């Protein structure tokens, strides 16, 4: 699964999850549309595989992000 997250001005406190998608192509399409024309807003696409760490947090890998 791929999670699409938006973030304003590199602040983790402003993160909002847009959705989860099974294909990377769909996740990228949604991410690009979410930030299109919005100054200071960027996207992050994280890949998840269902594993969790010892604290119960889901293990994610960032596979794409905008500048």
Secondary structure, 3 states (H helix, E strand, C coil): CEEEEEEECCCHHHCEEEEEECCHHHHHHHHHHHHCCCCCEEEEEEEEEEEECCCCCEEEEEEEECC
